Structures are given as structure tokens and as C-alpha cells.
Amino acid sequence: MIFKEKLESLSKEISPEFRKLVNFAWLNQTHYSDLLLIHINGFYEESVEKWNSVHEKKLNPHVIGPGHEGHSEITHYEFINKYRQSYLTSIPFSDYLKEFEWKPENQERIDALTDIEETTIQLEMLVYLKFWEADSIIKKLYQLARIINKEYYDWYFKIANGSTGSRQKIIRELIRDKIKPFSETIYLLIKDSYKSQLRNAIAHSQYSFQGRNIHLNNYIESDPNAQIKSISFDKWIEIFHSTLILHNSYIEMNNIINQRYGKIAMENDNTLSIRITDRDGKQYERPIEYRPRWRDWNYRNET
């Protein structure tokens, strides 16, 4: 269940903070197009190396576009958006909680409401995973944190031990902690909403509902990162709404970037240059063009 008043309250606090992060990135980027690369998804396509090894015509493996991860994000967005549209309610959260105040004559109604609540939480758990497991979302937040800290855009980002890092390391250390000096609010929002133990319990179905509580079966007494025994439904509602507002802000970030650079491009013959940084640190520029009708970007003269 999505509570409109709760989402609107969070939005008033979080949206300005996220826009502030985008402005920090705009001011701190070491090349004027680094922020644009977040939106157009610059990445190194390894399959091009195989092409170049057997074909005379050589292609640049530094490409832009959605790629597999971007198309995956679109699919997940559609699911999340359908949930938003279907389960948004104007009922005040305080009134909702009153429905669960126990009286002997209310037991049957409370049981029915709890059953509905359990079903919606199962759906919300899928939304939670689709946000925190989406490679493109993690990648773009990672790149934003880099650019804010005056680091160049990383064309070789990859979620894996031995590469950029594990998912939880990237989220905690390379996104959350690097954003903290610029916004304590966003830092705390990520800290409160992303919990690797909860994520793992959902992904591996290691939980149960007892009363209005989510009991996690992956509690490990000796593991400091697995100390949650249970989460109340009310706490889950807080976690879920924090994740939703992060997703809303993420969408807004992409729109702001595209609109800002689209306006600049239209003032410059619909052309801009992006900077590519090789693994060895070599940097060079390539021209890209903006198509106002579709509000998208391609390499100029790319065939």
C-alpha cells in the first residue's frame, strides 16, 4: 500500500536534496559532459573487441545507449509504475493503523486486513528488489557519486568482486558514503532503506509473516551484517516508501540531466562532445548529436 500523504511528505524533503546532488555534480564534473554520460549510459562493450579482431573495419568499444541493463530497467519500471497506480491510497496512515486496533469484535476484520496486507507486502518486496538489484540504477548512482567527488566518469563499471565491487559494497561505500559529505539526508535515506540482510531474505525467500511482522530466517548471531530478527509491517512501510522516493528522485535526476543538456545541444547545432577515459587513463573526445524530436542521443556520423 502506498500512502499518498507519506510519499508527498518524503518528496518535499528528498526531492530538493537530490536536485542539490545533481547541481553539485554539474559544478564538480571534470568535463562538461560527464553528467550527460550518466543519462546516455556510456559503457565499454567487450564484444566489440571480438569484432575488431576479425574485421578490417574497427569500431570503438566505448558505446552509448541503454544496452541490456537499460532495457531491463524499462521492464522493471513498468512493473513498479503499475504498482504505484494500483495501490496508491489517500487514506491517512494514522487512520490506516486505527483499523488494526484490537477489540474482540474486530478480530475477523483485522485478520482479513492483515491477509490483504501480507499480499501487498509480497508485491512490494518485488519492487524493493527491482530497485536495489537493478544494475543500471546502481551504476548511475555510482557515477553520480563519482562526479560529485570530482572523479571522471567510469566507462568500465561492473558489479562483481574483482571489478568495481560487490553490489552491497558499491551501494554502501561507493554511493552512500561518498554522498554523505554533500547530503546527510540522502545518506541516511539510503542507510535506512537499503539493508543487505533484508534484500537477501527476500531474494532467497528466507522470511515468514507472523502477526504483523516479517521474521527473517537469515539472522546470524555472529555476523554484524545479519542482526535483524524481524521487521514490523509498520517499519516495512517506512522502508518501502523510502525506496519509492529514491526511485522517484532517480527518475527526476535523469529527466533533469536530459533536459539541461538537450537545451545546450539545441543552442549548438544539436551537437556536443563527450569525453572517453581509457583504462590506462588516456582521455579523448567524441562528438554526439541530440535529436530534439525523440530527446535522445547518438554518436555523430556513427554507422
C-alpha positions, 0 to 999 in steps of 0.5 A, spaced: 500 500 500 502 506 498 500 512 502 499 518 498 500 523 504 507 519 506 510 519 499 508 527 498 511 528 505 518 524 503 518 528 496 518 535 499 524 533 503 528 528 498 526 531 492 530 538 493 536 534 496 537 530 490 536 536 485 542 539 490 546 532 488 545 533 481 547 541 481 553 539 485 555 534 480 554 539 474 559 544 478 564 538 480 564 534 473 571 534 470 568 535 463 562 538 461 559 532 459 560 527 464 553 528 467 550 527 460 554 520 460 550 518 466 543 519 462 546 516 455 549 510 459 556 510 456 559 503 457 565 499 454 562 493 450 567 487 450 564 484 444 566 489 440 573 487 441 571 480 438 569 484 432 575 488 431 579 482 431 576 479 425 574 485 421 578 490 417 573 495 419 574 497 427 569 500 431 570 503 438 568 499 444 566 505 448 558 505 446 552 509 448 545 507 449 541 503 454 544 496 452 541 490 456 541 493 463 537 499 460 532 495 457 531 491 463 530 497 467 524 499 462 521 492 464 522 493 471 519 500 471 513 498 468 512 493 473 513 498 479 509 504 475 503 499 475 504 498 482 504 505 484 497 506 480 494 500 483 495 501 490 496 508 491 491 510 497 489 517 500 487 514 506 491 517 512 496 512 515 494 514 522 487 512 520 490 506 516 493 503 523 486 505 527 483 499 523 488 494 526 486 496 533 484 490 537 477 489 540 474 482 540 469 484 535 474 486 530 478 480 530 475 477 523 476 484 520 483 485 522 485 478 520 482 479 513 486 486 513 492 483 515 491 477 509 490 483 504 496 486 507 501 480 507 499 480 499 501 487 498 507 486 502 509 480 497 508 485 491 512 490 494 518 486 496 518 485 488 519 492 487 524 493 493 528 488 489 527 491 482 530 497 485 536 495 489 538 489 484 537 493 478 544 494 475 543 500 471 540 504 477 546 502 481 551 504 476 548 511 475 548 512 482 555 510 482 557 515 477 553 520 480 557 519 486 563 519 482 562 526 479 560 529 485 567 527 488 570 530 482 572 523 479 571 522 471 566 518 469 567 510 469 566 507 462 568 500 465 563 499 471 561 492 473 558 489 479 562 483 481 568 482 486 574 483 482 571 489 478 568 495 481 565 491 487 560 487 490 553 490 489 552 491 497 559 494 497 558 499 491 551 501 494 554 502 501 561 505 500 561 507 493 554 511 493 552 512 500 558 514 503 561 518 498 554 522 498 554 523 505 559 529 505 554 533 500 547 530 503 546 527 510 539 526 508 540 522 502 545 518 506 541 516 511 535 515 506 539 510 503 542 507 510 535 506 512 532 503 506 537 499 503 539 493 508 543 487 505 540 482 510 533 484 508 534 484 500 537 477 501 531 474 505 527 476 500 531 474 494 532 467 497 525 467 500 528 466 507 522 470 511 515 468 514 509 473 516 507 472 523 502 477 526 504 483 523 511 482 522 516 479 517 521 474 521 527 473 517 530 466 517 537 469 515 539 472 522 546 470 524 548 471 531 555 472 529 555 476 523 554 484 524 551 484 517 545 479 519 542 482 526 535 483 524 530 478 527 524 481 524 521 487 521 514 490 523 509 491 517 509 498 520 517 499 519 516 495 512 512 501 510 517 506 512 522 502 508 518 501 502 516 508 501 523 510 502 525 506 496 519 509 492 522 516 493 529 514 491 526 511 485 522 517 484 528 522 485 532 517 480 527 518 475 527 526 476 535 526 476 535 523 469 529 527 466 533 533 469 540 531 466 536 530 459 533 536 459 539 541 461 543 538 456 538 537 450 537 545 451 545 546 450 545 541 444 539 545 441 543 552 442 549 548 438 547 545 432 544 539 436 551 537 437 556 536 443 562 532 445 563 527 450 569 525 453 572 517 453 577 515 459 581 509 457 583 504 462 590 506 462 587 513 463 588 516 456 582 521 455 579 523 448 573 526 445 567 524 441 562 528 438 554 526 439 548 529 436 541 530 440 535 529 436 530 534 439 524 530 436 525 523 440 530 527 446 535 522 445 542 521 443 547 518 438 554 518 436 555 523 430 556 520 423 556 513 427 554 507 422 
